[in-house]
């Protein structure tokens, strides 16, 4: 069983989220969840790599599946996610386009709508995630990680401040994020929290 890899980046592919890590002349193919793969965008071939590994071998598919993470807490959250019925390792790896803290907070908030934004996660599966894990992932929700609230980019300080204001007013985190994202799309020139909140209120869903 492999739980950790330390070597150099031999190959990377954005299309299938896989990299090859050269460990003393042996190449290990590793699947990266999207939130981990993003951190490899700037890595050059030959760069040193250290990954926490979730190792999986299925009876019907004897070829081992290695899923890589930058930190141990990311792997432990992934393992917790596998407790949800109908979520296997491959499905979980494809679903994790958001950071660990973002997904954990959505579960703690019972935010099914936000969870359905994850690839391959429909409403029923999202409901199962909440039913199975709510109250059990608070430690991950409190992490100060990348805080990815969308697959495209990290959340800016401006977005974070506006998000905390809306949450303080009683809005669910996922709904607040959606409104902030839409406000910035409508008016990308926003520079202050006050402007961002005014733009979000304009749409009428937040009152």
N, C-alpha and C positions, 0 to 999 in steps of 0.2 A: 504494500500500500504506500502511495506517495502522498505526503502531506505538505511538502515544501520543495521548491525548486530555486536554485541559485545558479545563474549562468549568464549567457549573453544572448541578445536578440539575434536570431538567425534569419527569420522571415516574419513578415506581418501582412495581413490582408484585411482591409476595411470591409470588403464585401461579405465575408463569412465570419468575421469577428474572431478569427483564429490567428495565433502566432506560433512560431516554433522557437523554443528556447534550447540553445546549445549548452549542455552540461557536460563538460569534459569530453567533448567529441560525440556525445549522444544527443540526438534531436528529439525533444518532447513537444508534441502538438498540444496546445492548450487553447481551450475555448474561453473567451473573455466576455462576461456580461457587458452590455453597451456602456454602462457607467464606468467600468474599468477600462474598456478599450479606448475611451476618450483620452485617458491619461497617457496612451501610447502614441498619440498623434505626432508629438514632437520628438519621440525617441528615434534615434538613428539606428540603422542596422549595425550590430556590434556593441551596442550600449549594454551595460550591465543590467541584469534583470533579477529581481527577487519576488517570488510569488507564493502566497499561501494557496494550497491546492485542495479542492474537493475531488476525491477520487471515486469514480463510480463504474461498476461493471454490472451489466444486466444479464440475466440468464439467457435471454433471447438475443442479446447483442454482446458477445464476449469481448469485443474490442473495448479496452478501457476508455473512459471519458474523463479527461482532466479539465476542470474548470478553475480558472485562476482569479485570485483577488490580491489587491495590494496590501491589505491589512487583515489581521486575524479576526477583528470584529465584523468585517464584511462577510467572511466565510461563516462565522457562527450565526449571523443573521440569515444567510442563505440556508443553512441547515435547519433553522427554526421555520423558515418558509416552507420547507419540504414536509412539515407536519400537516399541512393543509391537504385535504383530500383532492385528488385530481391534479395536483401539482408535482411533477417529477423534476429531476435535475435539469433536463434539457429545456423544458418549458419555463422553469424558474430562471434559468440563465438568459433566455430570450426576453423574458418579461422585464428584467431589471435594467431599464433605461434610465431610471431615476436613482439618486443616491440612496444609501441605506436609511439615513435619517428622514428623508422625504417620504419614503414608503412606510416606514415604521410610524411616523406621525399620522399619516393618512389612516392607517389601521387603528391607531389609538383614538382618532377622531371619529371612527366609523364612517369614513368618507368613501363610500362605495363608488360614487361618481368619479372621483379622482383615480381610484384604483383601476377602473375600467379603461383608463388611458394607457395602461401598460399593455404591450403586445401580448396577444393570446389570453388575456384576462377578460372574460365576459362578466356580466352582472352576477350570475350565480356563483362563479368562482370568487369574485370580489366579496360577495356576501359570506362565503365560506372562510375567506381570509380573516374577515372581521370577527366572525363567530368563533374561530379557532384561536386567534392570536391577540385579540383585544385584551389589554391588561397584562400582556406577557412580553411586549416589545418596547416598553417605556424607556428602558436603558439605551436602546438604539435610537429612539426618537430624540433623545437629548444630546446626541453626538454633535460635535462641531466638525462635520465633514464638509464635502463640497457643496451640499445643499442643492443639488440639481433639482429644479422644479419643472424642467422641460428637457426633452432629449437633446435640444440644440445647444444650450449654453448654461453656464452657472448663473445663479441669481445675483444681481448687483446689490450693493449696499442700499441703494435707493429702494429697490423692490423689497428687500428684507425689512426695512423700516416701515414701509407702507403696509406690508403683510402683518407685522406685529400690531399695528394700529387697528386694522380690521379684525384680527383675531381677538384683540382686547375688547372690541365692540360686540363680540359674540358670534362672529361669522366663522363657518368651517374653513379650515386651512385651504382645502382644494378649491372651494368656491372663491375665496379671496384671491388665490393665485390666478385663477381664470380671469377674474375681473381686472387684475393688475396687468396681466399679459395683453388682454384686449385693449386696455387703456393705452398701453405703450405702442401697440400696433396702430391705433387711431392717431396718436400724437407722439411720434418718436422723439420730438424735441423737448419733452418734459425733462426738467432738471432738478426739481425739488419734490419732496414728499407731499407738500400741500397741493402742488399742481397735479401730481399723480392721483391723489385721493379725489380731487374735484373732478378729474376726468373719469374716474371709476364711478363716481356717484351719478354722473350725467346719464349713464346708460339706463339707469332706473331700476336695475335688479338689486342694487345696494342702496338702502334708504337710511 
